[in-house]
Every structure is written in C-alpha cells, then in structure tokens.
Amino acid sequence: MAVKLWSLAGNRQKLDGGAMFGNAPRAMWSKWVKVESDNRIDLACRALLAEGLNGKRVLFETGIGAFFDPKLRERFGVTEDRHVLLDSLAELGLTDADIDVVVLSHLHFDHAGGLLAAWSEGQAARLLFPNATYVVSRSGFERAAAPHARDRASFIAGLPQLLRDSGRLELVDTTYTPALGQSVCFHFSNGHTPGLMLAELRGNPGLVFCADLIPGRPWVHVPVTMGYDRNAELLIDEKQTFLNEMLSRNTRLFFTHDPDCALASVQRDEKHRYSVADEHASLRAMPFVPV
C-alpha cells in the first residue's frame, strides 16, 4: 500500500551565516544563500509527515516551534510568534492529537521545540501531540538530559523530563524501533551531536531525513560543516559514508533547514564531488511505496 508524504512548514529562523558555514569563508557561502545586512541567513524548520507508514500517521521532527519568550525569540531569529507547524497540520484537517508517532533526530531546540505549546506568559511548558509515541535515540536523549557546556544552550531545559513523564517515550539504539517496525530504519551520527538519528524510509526511490548531518543543499558538498558541529572531521567522514550509501540505494535527501528545497536526489561527478538534482520545493501527498 502506498504511503503519502507531505513536507510541513514550521517556524522559520534567521541565524548567523558564519556559524552555519563554519569552515567556509563568507566569500564562498554568500554565493550559495541570500545574506541579510546583519549577516543572518534564512532557514526553514521543515517537518515530514508520512500517512500510512506502518499503518500510522508519523511526523518526523517538529521544528523550532514558538516556545521561546519574546526576548529569546528575537535573539534566535524566530520569524513568527505563532506555532506554524500546527497551522500546517490544520491545513490538512489535522491537529497534533492526530499524530501517532513523532520521530526526533535529536533534541536541539530548532528540531524539538515544536513539541511544546506556544509560549504564554506565566504558563509552564506543555507537551503537544498527546497521543503520539515520541521516538528519540538513546544517546541523543542522554546528551539532552546532561549536555556539555559547549552545547547546553542548544537544548531545552526540562524537555527530557517532560518526555519521560509522558509515558510515551521510546528510546532507540538499534536499526529499528517497535513503534515503526521495519518501515523505517535508522542511521546514527555523532559529528554534529551525540546520537543524531537519521530516519530512512526504504523504497525505490527511498527517502532519508538528513537532519543536521546535511541541513540543506550547500552542505551536500562534503567538506562544508557548521560551526555548531561538535566534531567537524568526524562529521565529514560520516557524511562521505552516508552519501555514498544513499547514492548506491537511490535514496533521496529530505532537508529540514533548506529554505527553498525539501527533497532532492543525490549525484556524484567524475571528481567524486556530491551535488543534488531533481529538486522539490515541497511535497503534497507524494506517493511513496515502501519496500
């Protein structure tokens, strides 16, 4: 039975371009993206919705959401003050209560903030998706619960405890997880953050949620990394292996942070340089046949 796929817009974010292209000079990366006067670049926080995957409605990531108070929202360049992902679900006639499984690649706030209700003065943080199983890698969850000083600001204080208290947390340290059976297989990466979990939907062609291993098209070029990556050399090695495997299996790349491209095919030239082709700005009930 065919699965249907949607790309869902979440809150957009503007971050410093130098931080996003850590080892590349502005003279290079300013050719790849539009740069604003304050050196920030526009980033999407895009989710993937799969209808009928293992008989369930599955949401891959939740974006940054609207959980920040106004001061932090401005600091981190969050564009909208409403919870855009909920609006995107509503356009499909859905609410957060209609989601059966939420898969998080990791718990940095720009990927997991959408788990929380929009900020309201005097109100405690509250989890959304009341009927969903939350799927997170075990080592990624452990990092969020006890972060290093270098990346503590990237996590949401209290979120790991909220997930534990829900009684619906499923921690993953193998290729498959009970909530999704063998409809999704997971790859793990540690260069960006410990336990980054990349979800692959096996098909012909297949699809993989690249998360922050490859945030968007410019980062498909293997040497390009972010200043946010904890171990850039490890990430480059992981990316090389990952792209080679995805290319060999005809697996397309789904980008969460690329403002203009949701999905693309990967290709490699005679110099073994990777790039993309067959780009899709969005997915709207795209048929997907699992294998």
N, C-alpha and C positions, 0 to 999 in steps of 0.2 A: 504494500500500500504506500502511495506517495505521501511524503511529508511536505508541508508547506512552510516556507521561510519568509520572515519579514525582518528588515532592519528597522529598528525603532530609535528615533532621535531622543536623546536625553538632554540635560542642560549642557550648554557649550561652555568652554573655558578658554581664557587667554593666558598663556604662560610665556615666560621669557624664552626667546628663540635660542639664545646661547645655551641655556640649560637643557633645552630639548635636543640640541645637536652638539652635545658636549665636546666632542673631539674634532668637530668641523668648524672652520672659521666662517664668520658671517659672510665673507665674500663668496663662499660657496653656497651656504644654506639659504641665503636671501634670494637665490635664483630658483629655489625649489618651492618656496612658500611666500605668501604675502606678509610683509613685515609692517607693523604699525609703528607710530612715532616713538612709542615708549619701549621699543624692541620686543614687544609681545607678538605672538602669532596665535591665530585662531585654531582651536582644537575641538573636535567633536568628542562626545562621550556616548558612543553608539552601542546599543544592545542588539542582540539577535534573538528573535522569537521563533521557536520551532513548534508547529502544531502537529500533533500526532506522532511525536517521537517516542518510541516505546509505549505508545498509547497515551501519552501525556502532553500537556502544554508546558514547554520548557523555555525559560528565559535565561539567556547567557549574559550575565552581568547586568548591572543596574545604573551604571554611570555615576556621576558625582551627586546628582540629586540636588535638593535645596535645603539640606540640613544645617548649613552654616548660618550663623547670625550675620546681620548686615555688614559688620566690620570685617569679618573673615571672608565673607562672600566677595567683598571688594578686593581684599588682599590677594585672594587666589583667582581672581579674574572670572568668577562665575557670572555668566551673562544675564540669566533670568532669575527672578526671585520665586517663581512658581516651580512645581515639580513637573518638568516637561515630560519625563518618561510616563507618568500617569496620564498626561494628556494624549500621548502617543498610543497608549493602550486603549483609552476611551474612544479614539478614532476608529478602532477596530471593534467597538462594542464590548470591551473588556475592562475589568478593574484588576487591581493587584490580587484580589481574593480569587481570581480565576486561574492563577498560575499554580501549577502542580510542583514544579521544581525550579529553583534558582541556582545556577552554577556560577561561582565566583572564581575567576582566575587567580585572584589574590585580594587582600583586604585593604589596599591603599584607598584613600578616600575618594579618588576620582573613578574608582571601579565599584566600590561598595557603598558609597554614600547614599545612593538611591534606594538602599534597603530601608532607609529611615524616612519617616514623615517629614514634611517641610517644617522648617524652624518656626516656632511661635513663642513669643516672649513669655517666660515663666513656665513653659511646658517642658517636661522631661523628654529625652529622646525615646522614640517609639518605633518598633519594627513594623514594617508593612509586610505584605504577602503572607497573610495569616494561615493559609492552607498549604504552603509550599514547604518542601524539604530544601534546606539550604546545604548545598554541596560545596565544600572547600577542601583544599589539600591540607593534610595534617601538619606538614612542616610550615606551610603558609599561615595556618591558624596559630601555630605556636609562635611564629615570628610576630604576628599582630598582637598576641597576648603579652609578649615580653620583647618589645622592639629594642634595637640598638639605638644609641644616642644619635647616630647619623641619620636614621630614618624614622625616628619617633614621630615627627611632625606629619609623616605621610599616612599615619593610621588614625583611626577614630577611637579615642579613649572610651571604654565601656562597651564598644560594639561586640567584642568576643564574648563578654558575659551575657549580653542580650541574646546572642545566638545560642549559647549553652542553655540559657534559661527557657528558650522556646521549646526545647524537647524535640526539635525537628532538624538538628544539625547532623550532617553526615560527613565525616572526615575521610579523605581519600589518600591512600599511599600506594595504590596499585593501578593497573591499566583501566580497570572497570570499577563501577560502583553500583550497589544494589538499586538505587533509585532509578537508574537508567539502563541497567542490564548491559548488553553488548551493543546498544545502539550508539554509544559514544565511547571512544577510547581517549585516554589522557596521556599527554606528554608532559614531562616536568623539566623545569629550567631553574637555574639558581643565579644566573648572571645579573638579572635585574633586581630580584629579591628572592630570598629562600622560598622554595616551594611554589614558584609560579606554575600554574596548571593550565595547559593548553588543551582545549576540548576539540577533538576531531570527530566529525560526522563522516563515517565511511560511506562512500558512494563512488559512482563513475560518471562525472567527476565528483570528488569529495569536497569537503569544506572544513577548514580549521580556523578557530577563533584565535588570532595571533596575540591578543592582549598586548603587553608591553615588551615582549620579545621583538615584535615588529609593529610599532604603533601606527604606521601608515606607509605610503609608497616610498618616501625618501629613505626610510630605514631598511628597505629590502636590500639596498646596497650594503654588503656585509660589513665593511669597516666602520659604518656610521653607527654611533652609540649615543646614549643620552648621558648628561651629567648626573642624572638620578640613578643610573645603574650602579649597583654596589661593586661589581667586578666586570669591568668592560672587556677585558681579554677573554674571560670565561664566556661572556655573552656572545662575543664574536664567534668563538668556536662552536657554541651551541647553535647559533643562527645558521652557520655554514652547514652543519649536520642536518638541522631541521629543514632547511630549504631544499637540500639535496633529496631528502626523503619525500617531501611533499611533491617535488617535481617528478620523482620516479613513480609516484602513485596518482598523478594527475589530480592533485588536491589543491583547490583554490584557497586564497587567503582572505579572511574576513578581518577588516581593520576597524578598531574601535575609535581611534583618535584622528584618523584622516578626515578633514572637514568635507571633502568632495568625493571620496570613493569608499564604498562599503565593501566591495568584493572585486577581486581581480585574480587572474591566472598568473602563475609564476613562470618565467622563462629564463634561459641562460644562454649567453652568446659564446662565440668561439674563444673568448678570453676568460671564460668561466665567471663572468660578471652577471649577477642576477638582476632582473627587472620585471615589470609586470605588463600584462596585456589583457584585452577583453575586460575592461573596467566597467563596473556597475555603480552608479551613484547611490542607488537604493535597491532594496528587494521588496517586492509587493506580492505576496502569495506565490513566491517562486517554488515550483515543484522540485522536490528532492527525493530521489529513490535510494534508500539505504541498501547496502549490500551486506 
